[in-house]
Amino acid sequence: ILTKRTYAQRREIAFAYERRTKKDMISALKGALSGSLETVILGLMKSTTQYDASVIRGSIMGLGTDEETLIEVLCSRSNTELVEIKKVYKELFKIDLEKDVKGDTSGNFAKLLLALVETKRADPSAIVDYEKIDQDARALFEAGINMKGTDVPTWISIMTERSVPHLQKVFQRYKSYSPYDMQESIMKEVKGDLQRSFLVLVK
């Protein structure tokens, strides 16, 4: 039943269950289920934001950090979604998401995730700023392929603060400066978790 209902409908079922039995449905499910089935069903009872917040917390609080999960959630969510995740995270775990991320990651990878969590990304605009698009494309090129080493802070700033539609045009323009597209440039310039994070951001 639960797998065929929307989140709103599942919440209504939970409220009806509690009214009829005077018991918490989540506690009842925990007592009746175990293993992977318990994880899936309890996940269904959470909103998308609650689920994301719980997944992030689990990736940080486990034995070692689950960087892939952090990347998957933080690098693929919109600014609005990240604002809600931060709010719910604080409500659920009584600690700021920024503090947990900062305490469990390091280096440029940490700087990138923290920049995303700061939610400074611009909102999409109906006005296309071609001059800014060209400036950003040139800046990405000069901070990477066109120099020895990589100016990672410049990449982080542009990729976490510009709107998604703007970035899509920047990456198109980038190809007029670089012999490689943005994904190829990332593969050449950075490695590890930082590389995986940038690749998610440019998709």
C-alpha positions in Angstrom: 0.0 0.0 0.0 2.7 2.5 1.1 4.7 2.1 -2.1 1.7 3.0 -4.3 0.9 6.2 -2.5 2.3 9.7 -2.6 4.1 11.2 0.4 1.0 13.3 1.3 -1.2 10.2 1.1 1.3 8.2 3.3 1.2 10.9 5.9 -2.6 10.8 5.9 -2.5 7.0 6.4 -0.1 7.6 9.4 -2.4 10.1 11.0 -5.4 7.8 10.5 -3.4 4.9 12.0 -2.5 7.0 15.1 -6.0 8.3 15.6 -7.4 4.7 15.5 -4.7 2.9 17.4 -3.3 5.7 19.6 0.1 4.4 18.6 2.8 6.0 16.4 2.9 4.3 13.0 6.7 4.8 12.6 7.4 3.0 15.8 5.0 0.2 14.8 6.8 -0.2 11.5 10.2 -0.3 13.2 8.9 -3.0 15.5 7.5 -5.1 12.7 10.2 -4.7 10.1 14.0 -5.2 9.8 16.9 -5.0 7.4 16.6 -3.5 4.0 12.8 -3.6 4.0 12.7 -1.5 7.2 15.1 1.0 5.6 13.0 1.4 2.5 9.6 1.6 4.2 10.8 4.1 6.8 12.4 6.1 4.0 9.0 6.3 2.3 7.5 7.8 5.4 9.8 10.8 5.2 9.5 13.8 2.9 12.2 14.2 0.2 13.8 16.9 2.3 13.7 14.8 5.5 15.1 11.9 3.6 18.0 14.0 2.1 18.8 15.4 5.6 18.8 11.9 7.1 21.0 10.5 4.3 23.5 13.3 4.7 23.6 12.8 8.5 24.2 9.1 8.0 27.0 9.7 5.5 28.7 11.9 8.0 28.1 10.0 11.2 29.0 6.6 10.0 32.5 4.9 10.3 34.4 7.3 8.0 32.7 9.7 5.6 30.5 8.5 2.7 31.8 11.1 0.3 29.8 9.7 -2.7 26.5 10.2 -0.9 27.5 13.8 0.2 28.3 14.5 -3.5 25.1 12.9 -4.8 22.9 15.0 -2.5 24.6 18.3 -2.1 25.8 18.7 -5.7 22.6 17.7 -7.4 20.0 19.7 -5.3 18.7 23.1 -6.3 19.3 26.2 -4.1 15.7 26.1 -2.9 16.1 22.4 -2.0 19.3 23.1 -0.1 17.7 25.9 1.9 15.0 23.5 3.0 17.5 20.7 3.7 19.5 23.0 6.0 16.4 24.0 7.9 15.2 20.4 8.3 18.7 19.2 9.2 18.9 21.7 12.1 15.4 20.7 13.3 16.2 17.0 13.2 19.7 16.9 14.5 20.1 20.2 16.5 23.2 21.2 14.6 23.9 23.3 11.5 24.6 21.3 8.3 27.6 23.6 7.7 29.2 22.6 11.0 28.8 18.9 10.2 30.2 19.2 6.7 33.1 21.4 7.8 34.0 18.9 10.6 33.9 15.9 8.4 35.6 17.0 5.1 38.7 18.9 4.2 40.6 20.8 1.6 39.1 22.0 -1.7 36.4 19.3 -1.4 35.2 20.8 1.8 35.3 24.4 0.4 33.1 23.3 -2.6 30.5 21.6 -0.4 30.4 24.5 2.0 30.0 26.9 -0.8 27.0 24.9 -2.0 25.5 24.8 1.5 25.9 28.6 1.8 23.2 28.6 -1.0 24.6 31.7 -2.8 23.5 30.4 -6.2 21.8 33.2 -8.2 18.2 32.7 -9.3 17.5 32.2 -13.0 16.9 35.4 -14.9 14.9 36.1 -18.0 17.7 38.4 -19.1 20.6 36.7 -20.8 23.9 38.5 -19.8 26.2 37.5 -22.7 29.0 39.6 -21.4 28.9 37.8 -18.1 28.7 34.5 -19.8 31.8 35.3 -21.8 33.6 36.5 -18.7 32.8 33.4 -16.8 33.8 31.1 -19.6 37.1 32.8 -20.0 37.7 32.8 -16.3 37.1 29.0 -16.1 39.5 28.5 -19.0 42.2 30.8 -17.5 41.8 29.2 -14.1 42.4 25.7 -15.4 43.5 24.5 -18.8 45.3 27.8 -19.7 47.6 27.7 -16.6 49.9 25.4 -14.8 47.9 23.9 -11.9 44.3 24.9 -11.2 42.8 28.0 -9.6 40.1 25.9 -7.8 38.6 28.8 -5.8 37.6 30.5 -9.1 36.0 27.3 -10.3 34.1 26.8 -7.0 32.9 30.4 -7.1 31.5 30.3 -10.6 30.0 26.8 -10.3 28.3 27.4 -7.0 27.1 31.0 -7.4 25.8 31.2 -11.0 22.3 30.1 -11.9 22.0 26.7 -13.8 20.7 28.3 -17.1 23.6 30.8 -17.0 26.1 28.0 -16.4 24.8 25.9 -19.3 25.5 28.8 -21.6 28.9 29.4 -19.9 29.9 25.8 -20.7 28.9 26.2 -24.3 30.9 29.4 -24.6 33.8 27.7 -22.8 34.4 25.5 -25.8 35.3 28.6 -27.9 38.3 29.1 -25.6 39.3 25.6 -24.7 40.2 22.6 -26.9 38.3 20.5 -24.3 34.7 20.8 -23.1 34.1 21.5 -19.4 33.8 17.8 -18.4 37.0 16.9 -20.1 38.7 19.9 -18.5 37.6 18.7 -15.0 38.9 15.2 -15.7 42.3 16.7 -16.6 42.6 19.3 -13.9 41.3 17.8 -10.6 41.0 14.3 -9.1 39.1 12.3 -6.5 36.1 13.7 -4.6 36.6 17.2 -6.0 36.5 15.8 -9.6 33.4 13.8 -8.9 31.7 16.9 -7.4 32.5 19.2 -10.3 31.3 16.5 -12.8 27.9 16.3 -11.0 27.6 20.1 -11.0 28.2 20.5 -14.8 25.8 17.7 -15.9 
